[in-house]
Amino acid sequence: MRKLLLIATVMLLCACHGRQTQRASSDDCDTLEFRHATHLAIVHHKDFTEVRLADPWKEGRTLHTYLLVPSGHDIPQDLPQGTLVRTPLRRAIVSTSVHCSLVIDMGKKESVAGVCEPQYIHIPYINEGIKNGSIADCGSGMSPTIEKIIDLHPDAIFLSPFQNSGGYGKTEELGIPIIETADYMETSALGRAEWMRFYGLLFGCEQTADSIFSTVETTYLTLKEKAQSAKTHPSMLMDKQTGSVWYVPGGESSIGGLIADAYIQYAWSDDNHSGSLAQSFENVLEEGGDADLWLFRYNSPHAITYDELLKENNGYGQFKAFSQRSVYGCNTATSTFYEDTPFHPHLLLRDFICIAHPELNLGDPQYFIKLHE
């Protein structure tokens, strides 16, 4: 897959000498090089920037092409096919807490005009904005409220794409650019984090985004190197059953990569999926029942206990980590896990290392706390 994505990227870069050959000779291409992201290709032209998102579900195909043209500049007459986006964005609807947090980190919090499902956002600035009316509640992220969107007159809407979702319904008919936030489908944690360089271009703060990513990358790689020096190599199980399904991170997902970089064994490490895998309880027990550590995320007004976990599913008692009391939970209702870690993966890597390799003396984990009796 990586070879095919590389070929697709090279083909895009060669567009300067192919499809773009009819442009003026002064329109030189300037390609933005990515060190980790595999689903992004960005080429700067004289009058616009072309951004191409690779379809993470259909090899060799393009998910979306954006043509970024600075506000106040005339729109070039010979633009290739794609979605026109006027930059920098000044009013945007940002549907997830993950991207709200990033926009704030980049110093562009005033650009957030609306959000979706604010009950799941634990960011004081956003929460206060919803309360005083300066930020609009646009309803569900899967189906935003059309009337609210029209009233806001946003420059763009940030929405998460899903495989076989059927598109964005009436939202697509508004003529407002939809920025498809497919960063979560990257095959590495740093690859996902590097998407902030694209988002920085959209909000006119590319230098800030580049600086943040450079710090994240350096810290992450330093932690990874430290983890590889550990003398132990424990195994780990992730998450827990939801309804009749247990979703585990794919071997080539960003979480799967984080587990490997923390020098931890993982039952699905050889899997080639970049998303989550739907597993039965029986299969998880068979494949990961002997894991030394068990980490999961949950949402609750209080910290979960071993007794509560057992009441939830009596079968959990069969797992080695449960019987040895090596279970750690991250309560997303009281922590900023989803706001912090997607674009600052070094924070999650540190948690994994703290738990799996206490001998490295990195201190206590920040997000995953050991369960109490």
N, C-alpha and C positions, 0 to 999 in steps of 0.2 A: 504494500500500500504506500509506504514512504517513497519507494522508487517512482511509482505512478504519480504521486503528488509532486515530486520533484520535477518530473517530465512536464506536468501541467504548468508548473510555475515557470519553467524555462520557456515553454511555448508562449506564455503571457508576456514574458520579458522580450521575447523576440518579436512581439507585435510592433515594436518600434521600426522594424525592418520589413514587416509584413503588411498587416492591415493598415498601419499608420504611414506607409510609404508615400501616400498622396498628400500628407501634411507638409507644411512649409519646412524647409530644411533647418530653420532656426528652432523648430520645436524639438529640442533634444530631450530624450527620456532620462529620467533620474530615478533609478529603482531603489526603493527602500528595502534594505536587507534585514531579514528576520533571522534570529539565531535559534529560535525554538518553535515558534508558531508554524504550523504546516498547512493551515486552511486559509491563509491570508496572502494576497499578493498586491502590492501597492506600487504604482508607477506615477511619478510626477511628470506632467507635461508643462508646456509653457503657460497655458491658460487654465488648466484644470488638473485634478488628480484623479486617477482611475484606481478604484479599489475593487478587487474581485475576491469574493468568498467562495471557496471550494465547497461543494455539496458533501458533507460528511457521511451521507447515507448512500450516495450514488457516485461511485468512483469515476473520476474523469469528467464529471459534470460541474457546472457552476451553479451555486445556490443563488447568488445575487451579484450584480455589478452596480457600483455607485460611481457617480461622476461628481466630484466635489469642485464647486466653483465659488470663489470668494464673493461675498455679498458686495454690491456696488460695482462689480465688474460685469461687463457685457457677457452674455452667454455665447460661447463660441458656436459658430454656425455648423462646424463639421464634427460635432460631438458624436462619439460612437453610441451604440445602444446601451442604455442603462438608466438608473434612477438618478435624476438630478437632485443634488443636495447643496443648498446654499450655506456656506460656512463663514464665520463660526455660528454654531447653533446658539440661539439666545433664549428660546423657549422650547423645552422638550418635555414630552411625557415619557417618564422612565418607569417601566413596569415592575422592576424587581429591586429588592433591597440591595442586592449585590452591586448593581450598576449605579444606584443612588449613592451608595457609599463611595464608589470610585469617582463619580463626578464631584463629590464633595472633597475627596482627597486631592483632586486636581485643581481645586480652588475655584470651581464653577458652580457652587451650590445655588446661586441665584438663577441658574438656567433651568432648574427643575421646576416646571410649571404644574405638573401633575404626576401622580403615581397610581399604581393599581394595588389593590388589597393592602392598604396601610396597616391593617391589623397584624400583618406579618413583618412589618418593618420596625426595627428597634434602633432608630436613629433620632436623637433628640431634635435636630434641626427639622427633619421631615415631620415628626410627630407634632411639633409646635406649629409648623406651617399648616398642617391639616386642621389643627384646632382653631387657628386664627383666620383661616380661609385664604392664606396667601399661596397655598398649594392645594390643588384640587384632587379629590378622590374620584378616580376614573373607573371605579368598579373592578370587575374581574380582569385578570391578565389574559385569560383565554378569550374573553369577549368584552372589551372595554365599552363604556357607555358612550355611544356616538354623539349624543347631544353635548356632553361635557367636552368631548374632543373639539367639536365645532366651536364651542364658546371660547375655548382657550387659544385658538389659532396657533397651534404649535408649529415649529419649524420641522420637527421630526417626532416619530413615535418609536421607542425602543421596545421590541417584543421578542420573546424567545421562540425560535422555530422548533418544531417537533416533527419527527418522521411520520409521514402519512396523516398530517393534521388536517389537510384539506384547505390550507391557507388561512387568511385572517378575516374572512367574511366581509361585512359591510365596511370595516375599517379600511380595506384596500380601495374602496370606491371613493374615498374622500380626497384623493389626490395629494395626500400628505406623505412624504417619504417614510417608509417603515424600515428602521434599522434592525436587521435580524441578528440578534445577539447569540450567535452560534459558538461563542468562545468555550462553552462548557463541553463541547464535543472534541476539543483538542486532546491529543494523545499524551500530553505531559502537563504537569502543573505549571511549569515555566512557560510552556506554549500558550496556555490559557491566559496567564498573567500578561504575556506580551501583547495581547489584544488591546491593552490600554494605550498602546502607541497609535492604534487606529482611532480609538475613541478620543484621544488627545487631538488628533487632526480635526475631528468633527467639531470639537468645542474650542478650537483655536488655542490650545495649550500644549502643543506637541513637545516643546522643550521640557515642560514640567513632567509630562507623562514619561518621556525618555529618562529623565533623572530618577523618577520614582522606580521605574522598572530596573534601571541599572543597580540601584541599591538593593532591590528585592533579589535580583539575580545573584549578586555577589554574596549576599547573606545566605541564600539558599545553597549555593554551591559550596560554601564554607562548611555549612552544617552537614551537607551530604558527605563531604570528605571526612569529617569527624566521625560520622556514623559508620563509614566503611572501616574505621580502625577498631571498632568494637570487637571484643573477643567472643561475644555471644551472638547467636543468630536465631532468635525465637520466631515462632509463627503467630499469625494474627488472623482473626475473623472480624468482618465488618458488618455493622448494622444488625437489624433483627426483623422478624416476620411482620408484614403488614397485611392484614386480612389473611388470605390463603397463599400469599406470595412473599418470598424473601428476596429482596433486591440486593445483589452484591455488586461491587464495582468491577467492571470488566478489566481484564489484564492490561489493556492498553488505554485505560481511562486515566484521567489526571490523578485520581486517588490511587489507582493501581500503581502508577509510577511513583507516587509519594511513598507508598509502602516499600517498594523496592529500594528507593533512595535512602530510606531509613534503615536499610540493611535488615529487613524483616521478611520472613518467608510468608508466602501467600498461596493458598490452594488454587486460585484461578490466575496465577501469574502467567501461564502459557496461553491464556485466552487472548484472542485478537480483537475484542470489541472495545470501542472507546467510550461506550455508554455503560448503563447498568445491565445486569443479567437477571432475568426473572427465574428464580429457583424454587423448588418445593422444599418444605422443611426437611423431608427425608434426605434429599440430595445434599443440602447444606450440612446436615449431621454427618453424612457419609464422607463428604469431602473436607469439611472443616471442623468436625467435632473434636479433634485432638489438638486444636490450636491452643497455644500457650496463653494467648491474650485475646480478649473479646472487647471490641470497642463499638459502641453504637450511639446514634443520635436519637433524641426523643423530644417531645414538647409537653411539658407538664408544669403546673404551678409550684410543684415541689420536687425535690430530688428523689428519684426512684430508688427503691431498696431491693435487695435480693428476694425478699418475700413477695413483693409486688410483681417482680419479674416472673416469678414462678407461678403466681396466680394468673398472670397474663397468658402463659403457656407452660404447662407442667413439663413439657418436653425439654425446656431449656436446662433442666437439671441434669440432662445427659451429657452436656458439654463439659469438657475438661476444664476450661477456664472458669466455668460456673462453680464446679466442685472445688476448685483450688482458689476461689475468690480472687480471680484476676480479671474482673470485669470493670470496664470504665464507661461512663455515660457522659454525653454532652447534651445538656438541656438547652435547646435552642430557644426556649421561651424566656430564659434569663441571661443567655450569653449572646455575644455578637458574632457567633461562628459564621453565619452566612454573609454577614456584612464584611467581615475581615479577611477570611481565608482564601476566597477564590482568586483575588488579585494580590494577595500577600501570602502565597503558599509556604513561605519560610516559617510562618507562625504555626501552621499545622504540622510541617515537617519537624519542627522543634518538639511539639507535643508527642509525636510518634517516637522520637528518639528518647525523650525523657522517660516515657513509659517502658519502652523496649530495652533501653540501655541505661539504667540508672547509674551504672558505674562510670559513665562519662561526665557525671556531675553537672548537668545543665540546669538543675533545679526542678521545680514542680511543673507539671503540665498546666496550661492556661485554660483549655477548653474541656478536655476529657478528665473527669474526676472519678476516682475509684469509688465504687458503690459501697454503701454502708449496709450493715445487717438490718 
